[in-house]
Structures are given as C-alpha cells and as structure tokens.
Amino acid sequence: MDAPIGVIDSGVGGLTVAKAIMKLLPNETIYYIGDTARCPYGPRTEQEVRQFTWQMAKTLEKMNIKMLVVACNTATAVALESLQKKMAIPVIGVINAGARAATKKTKRNEVVVLATKGTIKSAAYEKALYSLSTKVKVIPLACPTFVPLVESGEYEGQFSYDLVAEALKTLKDVSFDTVILGCTHYPIIQKQIEAAVGEGVHVVSSAEETACHVLEFLSYQNQLRTNAIAPQHVFFTSGSVPIFRAIAERWLGQQNLSIERITF
C-alpha cells in the first residue's frame, strides 16, 4: 500500500522516530509534522496538548495516511487513547515501546524515566512498566530544560554537556541500571545524557522499538509499500523552516529535504 505513514511531534524530537522508521522500512513514505511554534508540550495543560495533537492528526488524515505514529511522549500520554478510539486508521504511540525496551535491558529492575513535566505528571511510564513487570522500581525525573536545548539547535557544545549534567545531578546518589529517554527529543542529546549518568547504565529510547511495532503492524495488515520508486518524504513545521531544516538534515543525514510551513 503506497499511502504514507504519518508522524507527529511537538517539534523536532519525533525525527528520532522518523529516522528509525526510515532505517527499518526504507520503502515507506513519511509525512511528518513538527509543531515547533507551540513547542514544548510538556508544561502545557492536557486540554491544550489534546487539541494540538488532534489538529496535527486531522491534517495528516486529510493527506490519506495509512497509519499515525504519535512520536511525542506527552501527546501519547494525553491523547493516544482518544485518537485510537476515534480515528479510522491505526494509531500507535511511543510510551509502551519505550517501556518494552527498558524491561529488556534492565538487570536490577531499577529504571529512571527522563521526560517532560507533562509525561512525568501523567505517570504513563510507570503504568506501562508495571504492566510489564511488577518488580520494577521506577525513578521519574522531569527535565524541562532539554526540549528547548534541542529545539534551539545549540546542543553540540560543552554548554549542552554542562546543562544536562546539572539537570541530572539529583541521580548521583540513586541506584539504577537503565534510563528511558521518555521524550523523543532526548535521543538527540543521548551522548550528553550517557556522559552524565556514567558507564554501566543502559540508555534506551522508544524510537527503534516503535519502528519495529510499525513494521509488525503493517506486515500483519499486508500494508507494506512495495513500490520500487524511492519514497518522497514530506516534512511540515509550524515554526521556522530554516531552523527545522538545519536540525532535520543534520539528524537524518540527508540534504534538500522537502520542508513546508504549516499553520493551525
């Protein structure tokens, strides 16, 4: 089936999920919306997050996507259930995928969840992890400075290492062996997070696990794209196209991406 896969996020973070899907399913076309003008979603009310998520979902639905991936943990926590109930196409989120990845890695059942305030407040990761293992101990930590750091594009210098280390200093005396990057922006600063938590700690994201879920579902539904023509991905941003382009092309390792401005 040649219809595209829709991917939505509060900004550029969902590109980590898009990249994993592109790697695992190179024939598939992706239509991506990053709501950079209203990012971050973490501090916003549930009503706002739900409204913004539905606006993006409906926009892509009109473009005849065959599946929607909510590549934003805050939006997944708040809006996934309503999207799955009301949309005519399959909708998957990233939280269950991140929880599965963590339970596969942890040996001591001590898992730190780094996420936005909204995701932490929802306790969505605790619910997902407890559904997979009753033994797991979850240590949640909100990191409100991380998304603005990534969205600014200024995340490669020493400043970013210092900012991340400062945000995670409360973990110095905490016992854990696995960290979930509970926001799709965070894999972009994974090196900085790994440096802060130290060696011997598994740092996992939901991106690869989400891509596996997409593959499994489309295979089962016999909806994989078989067209031999290379897919033409399209990216939409509600904010600055030049900033989005710089981050997207750097992260995806591709040039001359099709990027359009979108308003809601």
C-alpha positions as CSV (number, residue, x, y, z in Angstrom):
1,M,0.0,0.0,0.0
2,D,1.6,3.2,-1.2
3,A,-0.1,5.6,1.3
4,P,2.4,7.4,3.6
5,I,2.9,6.9,7.4
6,G,2.1,10.0,9.4
7,V,4.4,11.0,12.2
8,I,3.5,13.9,14.6
9,D,5.5,15.6,17.3
10,S,5.7,18.8,19.3
11,G,8.8,19.7,17.4
12,V,12.0,18.1,16.0
13,G,12.1,15.3,18.6
14,G,9.9,13.0,16.6
15,L,12.7,12.9,13.9
16,T,14.4,10.3,16.1
17,V,11.4,8.0,15.5
18,A,11.1,9.0,11.8
19,K,14.8,8.1,11.4
20,A,14.3,4.7,12.9
21,I,11.3,4.0,10.7
22,M,13.3,5.1,7.6
23,K,16.1,2.7,8.6
24,L,13.9,-0.3,9.2
25,L,11.3,0.4,6.4
26,P,13.3,2.2,3.7
27,N,10.5,1.8,1.1
28,E,7.9,3.7,3.2
29,T,7.0,7.3,2.7
30,I,6.7,9.5,5.8
31,Y,4.7,12.7,6.2
32,Y,5.9,14.4,9.4
33,I,4.5,17.4,11.3
34,G,6.6,19.1,14.0
35,D,4.6,21.7,15.9
36,T,7.7,23.8,16.6
37,A,5.8,27.1,17.0
38,R,4.0,25.7,20.1
39,C,6.8,23.5,21.5
40,P,7.4,22.4,24.2
41,Y,4.2,20.5,25.1
42,G,5.4,19.3,28.5
43,P,4.4,22.4,30.5
44,R,1.1,22.8,28.7
45,T,-2.4,21.8,30.0
46,E,-3.8,18.4,29.0
47,Q,-6.6,20.2,27.1
48,E,-4.0,22.2,25.0
49,V,-1.9,19.1,24.3
50,R,-5.0,17.1,23.2
51,Q,-6.2,20.0,21.0
52,F,-2.8,20.4,19.3
53,T,-2.4,16.7,18.8
54,W,-5.8,16.3,17.2
55,Q,-5.1,19.3,14.9
56,M,-2.0,17.6,13.6
57,A,-3.7,14.2,13.3
58,K,-6.6,15.6,11.3
59,T,-4.2,17.5,9.0
60,L,-2.4,14.3,8.1
61,E,-5.6,12.2,7.9
62,K,-6.7,14.5,5.1
63,M,-3.5,13.6,3.3
64,N,-4.6,9.9,3.3
65,I,-2.0,8.4,5.6
66,K,-2.4,4.7,6.3
67,M,-1.1,4.9,9.9
68,L,-0.4,7.6,12.5
69,V,2.6,7.5,14.8
70,V,2.4,9.8,17.8
71,A,6.1,10.4,18.2
72,C,5.7,12.6,21.3
73,N,5.6,11.2,24.7
74,T,3.5,14.0,26.2
75,A,0.9,13.7,23.4
76,T,0.9,9.9,23.7
77,A,0.2,10.2,27.4
78,V,-2.7,12.6,26.9
79,A,-4.2,11.9,23.5
80,L,-3.4,8.4,22.3
81,E,-6.4,6.7,23.7
82,S,-8.9,9.2,22.2
83,L,-7.1,9.0,18.8
84,Q,-7.2,5.2,18.8
85,K,-10.9,5.2,19.6
86,K,-12.0,7.9,17.0
87,M,-9.6,7.7,14.1
88,A,-10.4,5.3,11.2
89,I,-6.7,4.4,10.8
90,P,-4.3,2.6,13.2
91,V,-2.6,4.9,15.7
92,I,0.4,3.9,17.8
93,G,2.4,5.9,20.5
94,V,5.9,5.7,21.9
95,I,5.4,5.1,25.6
96,N,4.7,1.3,25.6
97,A,7.6,0.9,23.1
98,G,10.0,2.7,25.5
99,A,8.8,0.6,28.4
100,R,9.4,-2.6,26.5
101,A,12.9,-1.6,25.5
102,A,13.7,-0.8,29.2
103,T,12.4,-4.1,30.6
104,K,14.5,-6.0,28.0
105,K,17.7,-4.2,29.2
106,T,17.4,-3.8,33.0
107,K,19.0,-6.4,35.1
108,R,18.3,-4.9,38.5
109,N,14.8,-3.7,37.7
110,E,15.8,-0.1,38.6
111,V,14.7,2.3,35.8
112,V,15.0,6.0,35.6
113,V,12.5,7.8,33.4
114,L,13.6,11.2,32.0
115,A,10.8,13.1,30.4
116,T,8.8,16.4,30.3
117,K,6.8,17.6,33.2
118,G,3.6,16.6,31.4
119,T,4.7,13.0,30.8
120,I,6.0,12.6,34.4
121,K,2.8,14.0,35.8
122,S,0.8,11.5,33.8
123,A,2.6,8.6,35.3
124,A,2.2,6.9,31.9
125,Y,5.6,5.2,32.0
126,E,5.0,3.8,35.5
127,K,1.8,2.3,34.3
128,A,3.4,0.9,31.2
129,L,6.4,-0.5,33.1
130,Y,4.3,-2.0,35.9
131,S,2.1,-3.7,33.3
132,L,5.3,-5.5,32.0
133,S,6.9,-6.2,35.4
134,T,5.7,-6.0,38.9
135,K,9.3,-6.0,40.2
136,V,10.4,-2.8,38.6
137,K,11.3,0.3,40.6
138,V,10.7,3.5,38.6
139,I,12.5,6.7,39.3
140,P,10.8,9.6,37.4
141,L,12.7,12.8,36.7
142,A,11.3,15.8,34.8
143,C,13.9,17.6,32.6
144,P,12.2,20.8,31.4
145,T,15.5,22.3,30.0
146,F,16.1,19.5,27.5
147,V,13.5,20.2,24.8
148,P,14.4,23.9,24.5
149,L,18.0,22.9,24.2
150,V,17.3,20.6,21.3
151,E,14.8,22.9,19.6
152,S,17.4,25.7,19.7
153,G,19.8,23.6,17.7
154,E,22.6,24.5,20.1
155,Y,23.1,21.1,21.5
156,E,26.6,20.0,20.4
157,G,29.0,22.2,22.5
158,Q,30.2,22.0,26.1
159,F,27.3,24.1,27.2
160,S,24.9,21.2,26.5
161,Y,27.0,18.7,28.5
162,D,27.0,21.1,31.4
163,L,23.3,21.7,31.2
164,V,22.5,18.0,31.1
165,A,24.9,17.2,34.0
166,E,23.2,19.9,36.1
167,A,19.7,18.6,35.3
168,L,20.7,15.0,36.3
169,K,22.8,15.7,39.4
170,T,20.0,14.5,41.6
171,L,20.6,11.0,40.3
172,K,24.2,10.9,41.8
173,D,23.0,9.0,44.9
174,V,20.3,6.9,43.2
175,S,20.7,3.3,42.3
176,F,19.7,2.4,38.7
177,D,21.0,0.5,35.7
178,T,18.6,1.7,32.9
179,V,17.5,5.1,31.7
180,I,14.5,5.6,29.5
181,L,14.6,8.7,27.2
182,G,11.0,9.4,27.8
183,C,10.8,12.2,25.3
184,T,11.7,11.8,21.6
185,H,13.8,15.0,21.7
186,Y,16.2,13.3,24.2
187,P,18.0,10.8,21.8
188,I,19.4,13.9,20.0
189,I,21.4,14.6,23.3
190,Q,21.9,11.0,24.2
191,K,25.7,11.4,24.3
192,Q,25.4,14.1,26.9
193,I,23.0,12.1,28.9
194,E,25.3,9.0,28.8
195,A,28.2,11.1,29.9
196,A,26.1,12.4,32.9
197,V,24.8,9.0,34.1
198,G,28.2,7.2,33.6
199,E,29.3,3.9,32.3
200,G,27.4,0.7,33.0
201,V,24.0,2.3,32.6
202,H,21.7,1.3,29.6
203,V,20.2,4.4,28.0
204,V,17.2,3.4,25.8
205,S,14.8,5.3,23.6
206,S,11.5,4.3,22.1
207,A,12.5,5.0,18.5
208,E,13.7,1.6,17.4
209,E,11.0,-0.3,19.3
210,T,8.3,2.0,17.8
211,A,9.7,1.3,14.3
212,C,9.5,-2.4,15.0
213,H,5.9,-2.0,16.0
214,V,5.2,-0.2,12.8
215,L,6.8,-3.0,10.8
216,E,4.9,-5.7,12.6
217,F,1.6,-4.0,12.2
218,L,2.0,-3.1,8.5
219,S,3.2,-6.6,7.8
220,Y,0.3,-8.2,9.6
221,Q,-2.2,-6.0,7.8
222,N,-0.4,-6.5,4.4
223,Q,0.0,-2.8,4.0
224,L,3.8,-2.5,3.4
225,R,4.8,-0.3,0.5
226,T,6.2,-2.3,-2.4
227,N,6.7,0.5,-5.0
228,A,10.2,0.4,-6.3
229,I,10.2,4.2,-6.7
230,A,12.1,5.9,-3.9
231,P,9.8,7.4,-1.2
232,Q,9.3,11.1,-1.2
233,H,9.2,12.2,2.4
234,V,7.5,15.5,3.3
235,F,8.1,17.5,6.5
236,F,5.9,20.2,7.9
237,T,6.8,22.7,10.6
238,S,4.6,25.3,12.3
239,G,7.7,27.4,13.2
240,S,11.0,28.4,11.5
241,V,11.7,26.4,8.3
242,P,15.5,27.2,8.4
243,I,15.9,26.1,12.0
244,F,13.9,22.9,11.4
245,R,15.8,22.2,8.2
246,A,19.2,22.6,9.9
247,I,18.3,20.1,12.6
248,A,16.4,17.7,10.4
249,E,19.1,17.5,7.7
250,R,21.8,17.1,10.4
251,W,20.0,14.4,12.3
252,L,18.7,12.4,9.3
253,G,21.9,12.8,7.4
254,Q,20.0,13.9,4.3
255,Q,20.1,17.1,2.2
256,N,17.4,19.0,0.3
257,L,14.5,17.7,2.4
258,S,11.0,18.7,1.4
259,I,10.0,21.0,4.2
260,E,6.9,23.2,4.3
261,R,5.5,25.7,6.7
262,I,2.1,24.8,8.2
263,T,-0.3,26.9,10.3
264,F,-3.0,25.8,12.7
